[in-house]
Amino acid sequence: MNAAAPYLKYVHWSEEDRCYVGYCPDLFPWGGVCHGKIEQAVFRESCTLVREEPAELKRERKPLPMASTRAMREAIMV
């Protein structure tokens, strides 16, 4: 399995920044890791960063953060 596969990656439009922002909360908890005007390009860039980060941590002999953030799959009606 690809080391980046378990990590949730998503893109969100930021009204404040007037652009799309890419996120991966488990690897980059401080916030967005890339931004741009084209949603697909931002997602591709964030995927690249998420692939590179585990390799970098491994080179530095640092542990990988646990992949714990999950996308909401279905709403629970009460």
Beta strands, then each sheet from edge to edge (+ up, - down):
strand 1: 10-14
strand 2: 19-23
strand 3: 34-36
sheet 1: 1+ 2- 3+
end
